[in-house]
């Protein structure tokens, strides 16, 4: 999956004004290391993450999988069944708060 993929534009188009989607996690590590990657993780701030993931799944004709309704975490398996996109609600009020809880030494 490409960081400049059309999927990023689809997500941007689905986001309401003021909401933000941040690429986080292993995708960034893999890009830095030039390692092929088949998943991309988004931290979502300012909108209903589950509804965004469902709308994205419908738009790309992917398969929506609810992983955690309480923490608003969902996965979209892409039609090729090889790539997937994860959506997680930001923990905290800012991306910085969300990132501070992640284990960068292992996961990024």
WOMO-V5013 format. One record per residue. N is the residue number from 1. PSI is psi in whole degrees, -180 to 180 (* if undefined). Layout:
n=N psi=PSI
n=N psi=PSI
This chain:
n=1 psi=143
n=2 psi=139
n=3 psi=-28
n=4 psi=25
n=5 psi=158
n=6 psi=-24
n=7 psi=-35
n=8 psi=-38
n=9 psi=-38
n=10 psi=-47
n=11 psi=-45
n=12 psi=-43
n=13 psi=-29
n=14 psi=-16
n=15 psi=135
n=16 psi=161
n=17 psi=136
n=18 psi=-18
n=19 psi=156
n=20 psi=146
n=21 psi=127
n=22 psi=133
n=23 psi=128
n=24 psi=173
n=25 psi=-153
n=26 psi=-25
n=27 psi=-42
n=28 psi=-46
n=29 psi=-47
n=30 psi=-37
n=31 psi=-43
n=32 psi=-40
n=33 psi=-2
n=34 psi=43
n=35 psi=134
n=36 psi=142
n=37 psi=148
n=38 psi=7
n=39 psi=155
n=40 psi=137
n=41 psi=134
n=42 psi=135
n=43 psi=126
n=44 psi=133
n=45 psi=127
n=46 psi=11
n=47 psi=166
n=48 psi=110
n=49 psi=-41
n=50 psi=-45
n=51 psi=-38
n=52 psi=-46
n=53 psi=-41
n=54 psi=-44
n=55 psi=-40
n=56 psi=-45
n=57 psi=-44
n=58 psi=-42
n=59 psi=-40
n=60 psi=1
n=61 psi=39
n=62 psi=-177
n=63 psi=120
n=64 psi=132
n=65 psi=118
n=66 psi=120
n=67 psi=-35
n=68 psi=105
n=69 psi=-32
n=70 psi=-44
n=71 psi=6
n=72 psi=66
n=73 psi=129
n=74 psi=159
n=75 psi=144
n=76 psi=117
n=77 psi=123
n=78 psi=159
n=79 psi=-28
n=80 psi=-7
n=81 psi=15
n=82 psi=-38
n=83 psi=149
n=84 psi=158
n=85 psi=126
n=86 psi=140
n=87 psi=129
n=88 psi=136
n=89 psi=137
n=90 psi=136
n=91 psi=118
n=92 psi=-174
n=93 psi=-8
n=94 psi=163
n=95 psi=-32
n=96 psi=-42
n=97 psi=-42
n=98 psi=-47
n=99 psi=-31
n=100 psi=-20
n=101 psi=-11
n=102 psi=150
n=103 psi=90
n=104 psi=-29
n=105 psi=-25
n=106 psi=-47
n=107 psi=-9
n=108 psi=*
